[in-house]
Amino acid sequence: MAIKLITTARTPIIDNRIVLPLAPIGDIPCNQALVYFSFDGVADLYDGVSIINANSIFYAQFDCDVSGEAVVSYIVNNGV
């Protein structure tokens, strides 16, 4: 199995989570995400982000109340 580290595009945070576009095979490195609060490009680094599976949809779940947009990196199967 080959693995690949991917990074999401800026994704809206809804109910303290973002939808992950591909199924992960690992967790988020260092459990961190970049959160953007506005379109000016300023971001804060958040700890305490984990991957959850709810109804066969994978999410990056924040352990605190967060709003805005987020970017996370995680490991997926490269399919090779």
C-alpha positions in Angstrom: 0.0 0.0 0.0 1.3 3.4 -0.9 0.4 6.4 1.2 0.1 10.1 0.4 -0.2 13.2 2.5 -2.9 15.5 1.2 -4.0 19.0 2.3 -7.6 20.1 2.0 -8.7 23.4 0.3 -10.1 26.0 2.6 -13.3 24.4 3.8 -16.1 26.0 5.8 -16.3 24.8 9.4 -19.9 23.7 10.3 -20.7 22.4 13.8 -16.9 22.4 14.7 -16.0 20.1 11.9 -15.0 20.1 8.2 -15.8 17.4 5.6 -12.7 15.5 4.4 -12.7 14.9 0.6 -11.0 11.5 0.8 -11.1 8.7 3.3 -8.2 8.8 5.6 -6.0 5.9 6.7 -4.2 7.9 9.4 -4.9 10.8 11.7 -4.1 14.5 11.3 -0.3 15.1 11.9 0.1 16.7 15.3 -3.7 17.0 15.5 -3.4 20.6 14.1 -5.4 22.7 11.5 -5.1 26.2 10.1 -8.2 28.2 10.7 -9.0 31.3 8.7 -11.5 33.8 10.2 -11.8 36.2 7.2 -10.7 36.5 3.6 -7.6 38.6 4.5 -5.4 35.5 4.7 -4.7 35.6 8.4 -4.9 32.1 10.0 -4.4 30.7 13.5 -3.0 27.2 14.2 -5.4 25.1 16.3 -4.5 22.0 18.3 -7.0 19.3 19.2 -8.3 18.3 15.8 -9.1 14.7 15.2 -10.7 12.6 12.5 -14.2 11.1 13.0 -16.5 8.9 10.9 -20.2 9.8 11.1 -22.5 7.9 8.8 -19.7 6.9 6.5 -18.5 10.5 6.1 -15.1 11.5 7.4 -14.7 14.8 9.2 -11.9 16.8 10.9 -13.5 17.5 14.3 -12.3 20.4 16.5 -12.4 19.9 20.2 -13.5 23.6 20.8 -15.9 26.0 19.3 -14.4 27.3 16.0 -15.9 29.2 13.1 -14.5 30.3 9.7 -12.7 28.1 7.2 -10.0 25.4 7.9 -7.2 23.6 6.2 -5.9 20.2 7.4 -3.4 17.6 6.2 -3.9 13.9 6.6 -2.8 10.6 5.1 -4.7 8.7 2.5 -4.2 5.5 0.5 -2.5 6.5 -2.8 -4.0 3.5 -4.6 -0.7 2.3 -6.0 
